Amino acid sequence: MQQINLRTLHSLKDYTNPELKLLASVAPARPFRTGDHLCREGEFGSSAFLIAIGRVAVTCTTPEGSRVLATLDAGAIVGQMALIDHAPRTASVVAVEPTVALELTREVFEQQLRASSPLALRFQEQIAIAGIRQLRIATKRLVQLRTQPIQPSGPTERQRSQWMTLQASLTDWDVDPATPVQDPAPANSGAPSRNP
């Protein structure tokens, strides 16, 4: 297996040397061949992965088949919801080239939290930041989709595909993009409507 220099990974740039040493000791490196799954959609997960070397694709199943939601490089953290949520995974992660990932299990994460480990607190922060980013992106997509005209014959294939991607990304955060947004302004209040 290739030598891993955690210091070069963008997601760990602010970690101290003791934190990196602790991470290396509690999250063993696992090699994945091209096509190997780090995790599978629908399965209950119990670990997160830090991509140390290589690249992975995040995919989800739609009525039209498998759809790539994102391609992530070294430094990305995937599957982190499994550290705090006991729900089935909402996407699969597949190596698109030979990949090495550090696997942090929920059990180890919870032990580190109980010990008030700075490593666990940093991972907790990264989970929150990833969630905020994901919700921001999903909000932009939702606004774009809600403002696109739908043909009398129904949504286009592209629009359906975009809705499926949006639904998959929001499912992790218990947000349903199909639920209508209620305009809190009374009908004749003069306040602008937030609904497109």
C-alpha positions as CSV (number, residue, x, y, z in Angstrom):
1,M,0.0,0.0,0.0
2,Q,1.2,3.5,-0.8
3,Q,2.6,5.7,2.0
4,I,0.0,8.2,3.1
5,N,0.9,11.8,4.1
6,L,-2.1,13.0,6.0
7,R,-0.6,16.5,6.2
8,T,-1.1,17.0,2.5
9,L,-4.9,16.4,2.6
10,H,-6.9,19.7,2.5
11,S,-9.5,18.5,5.0
12,L,-6.8,17.9,7.6
13,K,-4.8,21.1,7.0
14,D,-5.6,22.5,10.4
15,Y,-5.1,19.3,12.4
16,T,-2.2,19.3,14.8
17,N,0.4,16.6,14.6
18,P,-1.0,14.8,17.7
19,E,-4.5,14.8,16.1
20,L,-3.1,13.4,12.8
21,K,-1.2,10.7,14.8
22,L,-4.4,9.8,16.7
23,L,-6.4,9.7,13.5
24,A,-3.9,7.3,11.9
25,S,-4.1,5.1,15.0
26,V,-7.9,4.9,15.3
27,A,-8.8,5.0,11.5
28,P,-7.0,2.2,9.7
29,A,-6.2,2.6,6.0
30,R,-8.1,0.3,3.7
31,P,-7.2,-0.2,0.0
32,F,-10.0,-0.3,-2.6
33,R,-9.7,-1.5,-6.2
34,T,-11.4,0.3,-9.0
35,G,-15.1,-0.6,-8.8
36,D,-15.0,-1.6,-5.1
37,H,-17.8,-0.1,-2.9
38,L,-16.7,1.8,0.2
39,C,-20.4,1.7,1.2
40,R,-23.7,0.8,-0.4
41,E,-27.0,2.7,-0.7
42,G,-29.7,1.2,1.5
43,E,-27.3,-0.5,3.9
44,F,-27.0,0.5,7.5
45,G,-23.6,2.2,7.8
46,S,-21.3,2.3,10.9
47,S,-18.3,4.2,9.6
48,A,-17.1,7.2,7.6
49,F,-14.2,7.3,5.2
50,L,-11.5,9.8,4.6
51,I,-10.2,9.5,1.0
52,A,-6.4,9.5,1.4
53,I,-5.4,8.4,-2.1
54,G,-7.5,8.1,-5.2
55,R,-11.0,9.1,-6.3
56,V,-14.5,7.9,-5.6
57,A,-18.0,8.4,-7.1
58,V,-21.0,9.0,-5.0
59,T,-24.0,7.4,-6.7
60,C,-27.7,6.9,-6.0
61,T,-30.4,4.8,-7.6
62,T,-33.2,6.6,-9.5
63,P,-36.0,5.1,-11.5
64,E,-33.8,5.7,-14.6
65,G,-30.9,3.8,-13.1
66,S,-27.8,4.7,-11.2
67,R,-26.8,8.4,-11.1
68,V,-23.5,9.9,-10.2
69,L,-24.1,12.7,-7.7
70,A,-20.4,13.7,-7.2
71,T,-16.9,12.6,-7.8
72,L,-14.6,13.2,-4.9
73,D,-10.8,13.3,-4.6
74,A,-8.3,12.7,-1.9
75,G,-9.1,14.8,1.2
76,A,-12.9,14.2,1.0
77,I,-14.8,12.7,3.8
78,V,-17.7,10.5,2.9
79,G,-20.3,8.5,4.8
80,Q,-20.0,10.8,7.8
81,M,-23.7,10.7,8.5
82,A,-23.2,7.1,9.7
83,L,-21.3,8.4,12.6
84,I,-24.3,10.2,14.1
85,D,-27.3,8.7,12.4
86,H,-28.4,5.0,12.5
87,A,-30.4,5.2,9.2
88,P,-29.7,3.4,5.9
89,R,-27.2,5.1,3.6
90,T,-28.8,7.3,1.0
91,A,-26.0,6.8,-1.6
92,S,-23.2,4.4,-2.6
93,V,-19.6,5.3,-2.7
94,V,-17.5,3.5,-5.3
95,A,-13.8,3.7,-6.1
96,V,-13.2,5.0,-9.7
97,E,-9.5,4.3,-9.4
98,P,-7.3,2.5,-6.9
99,T,-8.1,4.2,-3.6
100,V,-6.9,4.2,-0.1
101,A,-9.4,5.4,2.6
102,L,-9.1,5.8,6.4
103,E,-12.1,4.2,8.0
104,L,-13.4,5.8,11.2
105,T,-16.1,3.6,12.8
106,R,-19.0,4.9,14.9
107,E,-17.8,3.0,17.9
108,V,-14.4,4.7,17.8
109,F,-15.9,8.1,17.1
110,E,-18.3,7.7,20.1
111,Q,-15.3,6.6,22.3
112,Q,-13.4,9.7,21.1
113,L,-16.4,11.9,21.8
114,R,-16.8,10.5,25.4
115,A,-13.2,11.3,25.9
116,S,-13.7,14.8,24.7
117,S,-11.0,14.2,22.0
118,P,-10.3,17.2,19.8
119,L,-10.3,14.7,16.9
120,A,-13.9,13.8,17.5
121,L,-14.9,17.4,17.9
122,R,-13.2,18.3,14.6
123,F,-15.1,15.5,12.9
124,Q,-18.3,16.7,14.4
125,E,-17.6,20.2,13.1
126,Q,-16.8,18.8,9.6
127,I,-20.1,16.9,9.6
128,A,-22.0,20.1,10.4
129,I,-20.1,22.1,7.7
130,A,-20.7,19.3,5.2
131,G,-24.4,19.4,6.0
132,I,-24.5,23.2,5.7
133,R,-22.8,23.0,2.3
134,Q,-25.1,20.2,1.1
135,L,-28.2,22.2,2.1
136,R,-26.9,25.3,0.4
137,I,-26.3,23.5,-2.8
138,A,-29.7,21.7,-2.5
139,T,-31.4,25.1,-1.9
140,K,-29.9,26.6,-5.0
141,R,-31.0,23.5,-7.0
142,L,-34.5,23.7,-5.5
143,V,-34.8,27.3,-6.5
144,Q,-33.6,26.6,-10.0
145,L,-36.0,23.7,-10.4
146,R,-39.0,25.5,-9.0
147,T,-38.5,28.4,-11.4
148,Q,-38.1,26.2,-14.5
149,P,-41.3,26.0,-16.6
150,I,-42.9,22.5,-16.8
151,Q,-44.3,21.6,-20.2
152,P,-47.9,20.6,-20.5
153,S,-46.7,17.1,-21.2
154,G,-45.0,17.0,-17.8
155,P,-41.4,17.5,-16.6
156,T,-38.6,16.7,-19.0
157,E,-36.2,13.8,-18.4
158,R,-33.6,16.3,-17.3
159,Q,-36.0,17.9,-14.8
160,R,-37.0,14.5,-13.4
161,S,-33.3,13.5,-13.0
162,Q,-32.5,16.8,-11.3
163,W,-35.4,16.3,-8.8
164,M,-34.2,12.8,-8.1
165,T,-30.7,14.1,-7.4
166,L,-32.1,16.8,-5.2
167,Q,-34.2,14.4,-3.2
168,A,-31.3,12.1,-2.6
169,S,-29.1,14.9,-1.3
170,L,-31.8,16.2,1.0
171,T,-32.9,12.9,2.4
172,D,-29.8,12.9,4.7
173,W,-31.2,16.0,6.4
174,D,-34.9,14.9,6.7
175,V,-35.9,17.6,4.2
176,D,-38.6,16.7,1.6
177,P,-38.3,19.0,-1.5
178,A,-41.7,17.8,-2.7
179,T,-43.4,19.5,0.3
180,P,-44.8,22.8,-0.8
181,V,-43.2,25.9,0.7
182,Q,-45.8,27.8,2.7
183,D,-45.8,31.6,2.2
184,P,-46.0,33.1,5.7
185,A,-47.2,36.5,4.4
186,P,-51.0,37.0,4.6
187,A,-52.7,37.3,1.2
188,N,-53.0,41.1,1.2
189,S,-50.2,42.2,3.4
190,G,-48.2,43.8,0.6
191,A,-45.2,41.6,1.5
192,P,-43.5,39.9,-1.4
193,S,-44.2,36.2,-1.9
194,R,-41.3,33.8,-1.4
195,N,-42.9,31.2,-3.7
196,P,-41.7,31.4,-7.3
